[in-house]
Amino acid sequence: MKQTIADLLIESLLQAGVKRIYGIVGDSLNAVLDSIRRSGKIEWIGVRHEEVAAFAAGSDSFLSGSIAVCAGSSGPGNLHLINGLYDCHRSRIPVLAIAAHIPSNEIGSEYFQQTHPEQIFKECSHFSEVVSKPEHMPRMVTIAMQHAVSRKGVSVLVLPGDVAAMPDSETVPEKVVHVTEPYVRPSDAELKKLAEYLNHGKRITLLCGAGCEGAHPQLMELCDRLKSPMVIALRGKEHLEYDNPYSVGLTGLIGYSSGYHAMMDCDVLLMLGTDFPYRQFFPKKAHILQVDLRAEHLGRRANLTLGLCGDIKNTVEGLLPYLTETHSSRHLDKFVDHYKNVREGLDELAVGKPGHTPIHPQYLTKMVSDLASEDAVFTCDVGTPTLWAARYLEMNGKRRLLGSFNHGSMANALPQAIGAQCIKSGRQVIALSGDGGLSMLMGDMLTLQQHNLPVKIIVFNNSALSFVELEMKAAGYLETGTELKNPNLAAVAEAMGIMGIRVEDPADLQDSLKRAFEHDGPVLLDVLVNRQEISLPPRIEFDQAQGFTLWMVKAVLNGDGNKLIELAKTNLLR
């Protein structure tokens, strides 16, 4: 056979180190799939929904540290990718999406399945262009991948099916993608200015996020020099929470009072590698200093006294020699003690007494954390699984935590677990799934069975979209449309050829988890957890308290007073 554009695409991906492509086949992808088959060097991971393909590619890239690839056929096929691609792009994960397209001579004719993918994907990508003739390849795939790895995000290559099959005599260069690691830090003059504020600060608090990856030792030294408590944004949890005597927990909607007050009571807040979005949790009177590798992020969450561009490790290393003042530890000690009290209170809620049903989700999450392997990879669905993961999963520098933390999409845990397990690292992969999230993309449990991926799915089954219910109660609304009438999810898993275990009594939880974790294939653990569990933000606003009171009045007037009894029993009697 003559070499085709599809052959050049696959060879380019191989040269870039790509080992897998996630997607669903379709006639517009025929030439690409045939090239994959003939190559025999790239694994096609067939999923049941293209959204899963994009999420899985994202977790593959996130954990492997290299670009990952997903593909969708023309029209509806590649449109299904878009939600997962939005998540990858907002999380700054390098992913290449191959968006197959209708025949090139039919573009513009309102042909069957016609869309304009090069326009549709622009908002969730750094690069989105159409390959229309042989002269475009392999240069176009190089440009696409270079955008993805250098700007850390999504690139989309739109490839009409007939164009993919065209002959092309070009050759693929030995080096297709150039991954660079520039040394980025503020100038000495800027670092001196930053140090002036820190030297004069009396109550300094750090807010640290995912951009602090790889800077753990430097940040520990910085906290020691400044005698500063460290508040950790959710995406920074896996990188900063362990071996950290300065941690005072998280802030925000799923945070702790210790983290909230450590920020509100400071006179200098130093933001490092975080784009924490909730403006109501920033102090109003403190000097706010921010360092971020992306200068366009400076000042978009709070008014800054000083904003600097740099990666955190190099910036902190350059800053430390300019810190000359000795600081009191009073501010640090106060909030470290506060955090210890908060932590003790949270741990007191993570209990399970035989026969006391339904199971408390805190107890389930802590038990998962205690029994999981030291280098486990956790994924968590948006909503209460993220809340409990943030509060009860213990990080140690080896474990990883993935979620839809920036995009906030439902149903992300199972797809991300698929990508994490496909890397074949031998690591344990655990998906903390909500019953709503799992049921949205439940079809891809079949992907686990088909590819023999030993993912352990832990389902927080409370028969409701419970985080939405909490939001409704806080706003004073009666719960509407949140109830889920679920089947026995363990039985559903068994019907799919996956081990299913249903747990209703706390007495059975530990043995069931051990059994699931020891099984060498995929497992679904269907755990009936409490629907009425209250999870409070670190600070209750007046309108939230007013809204909750209004909800109670409405519940009584609508004959739902039994909900108040269940709420009280659940949260006051452990």
C-alpha positions, 0 to 999 in steps of 0.5 A: 500500500502507498503511504497515506496521511493517516500513516503519517499521523500514526507514525508522528504519534509513535515518534512522540511517544504515544502508546494509546488512542481512546475513542469509538470507531466510525467510517470517517476514522477508517483510514486511521484505524487501518493505519493503527492496525497495520502499525501494531504499535499503538493500542486502540482503547475502544470505549462506549462513549466519546466523552469517556475517551477524552476524560481517559486521555486526560488522566493518561496524560496527567499521570504519564507526563506525556501527551495523550490522544483521543478520537471521534468520528464525524459529527456526533462522534467528535462532538461527544468529546467536547465535555472531556476536552473542556476538562482537560483544557481547563486543567492544563493537560496536554491532549490531542483530539483527532476529530474526523470529518465528513468527506472534504468535497461535501463540506458546506453542502449541509451533508449528513452529520456536517458540523464545523469542528474547527470552530466548535472546539476553539474555545476548549483548545489552543489549536483547532485546524483542518487538514485538507491536503497532503502538503499539510502532513506531517507538519500539521500534527507537529504544530498541533502537538507542540501547541498542546505540550508547550501551552499545556492544553488541548489541540484538535486536528480535524481530519476528513475521512477521505483526506486521511486516506490520501497518499502522501510521500512526506517523511516524519522527522525523528523529533516530532515534539519538543518538550521544553523546561524553561527556568522561569522566575521573577527578576531580582528587583521583583523578588526584593520587592516581594521580600519587602512585603514578607519581611514587614508582614506580621501575620503571613498566610500562604495559599498554595495550589497545583502550581506548587508541584515539585516545590514541597521542600522549598515551601516547607523552608519558606513556611518555616522562615515566615512562620506561616500557616499554609492553606491548600487549594484542592488541586494542591492537596496531593502535592502539599498535604503530606509531611507538612507541619504548616498545613491548616487545611483547605478553604472554600466551599469544601474547606475547613474553618481553620483554613478560612480563618487563617486567610481572613486573619492575615495581614499578608496573603501569599498566593503561590501556583493557585487560581482559587476561584471563590472571591468571597473567601479572600481577605479584604484588608490584607496585602495580597501577593501572587506568583503564577507561571501564567501571568494572565492569572495575576489579579483575576481573583482578588485585588493584588498588591504585587503580582509576579510571573514565575514557577514556584520552585525557582521563585521560592529558591530565589526569594529565600536569600532576601528574607531577612526578618525573624517572625513570631510563630504566634499566627502559625501556632494559632491556626495549626492548633485550630486545624488539629481541633478541626481534624479531630472533629472530622475524624469523630464523624468518620465512624461506623457502628454495626447495625447503624444504617445507612453508612456514613460517607465519612466512614466509607472514605476514611476506610478506603484511604486506610486500606488503599495501597501506598501509591494508589491513584484516586479519582472522584466524582464532582459533588459529595465524593469530591467533598469526602475525598478532600477531607478524608483521603490521606496523601503521602507523596506517592498517591495521586488524586484526579477529579474535575476540579476546574470544570466541575463535570459530573461522571468524570471518576470512571472515565479518568480511572480508565485512563489511569489504569490503561497506563499499566503501571501496576498501581491500584486505581480507585474511582470514588463515584456518586450514584448520579455520576456513575449512572450517567456514563455507566455503559463504560463499565463494559470498557473495564470488562472488555479491556480487563482493567482492574479498576475498583469503583466505590459507589456512594449510593444515597439515591440522590444528587445529594450535593445539589440537595444541600445547595437547594437547602442552603438557598431555602428551596425544597429538593426537586428533581434530585431523587434517584431510583437506583437498581442494585448496582452490584447486580448490574455490575455482575450482569456486565461480567464485573464483580459486584459487592453490595454493602448496607451495614457498617459491620460488613464494610472493612471485609468487603473493601479488602475483598474488592482490593484483593480481587485481580479484576474490576470490582464495583462496591455499591455502598448505601450511604446516608442521604441526609449527611450535612457538610458545612462550608467553613463559614456560614453566611447569613443568607445560607442560614436564613435559607436553611431555616426557610427550607425547614419551614417549607418542609414542615408546611409541605408535610415533609417534617420527617426529613427534619427528624432524619436530618437531626438523627443523622448529624447529631447521633453517631 
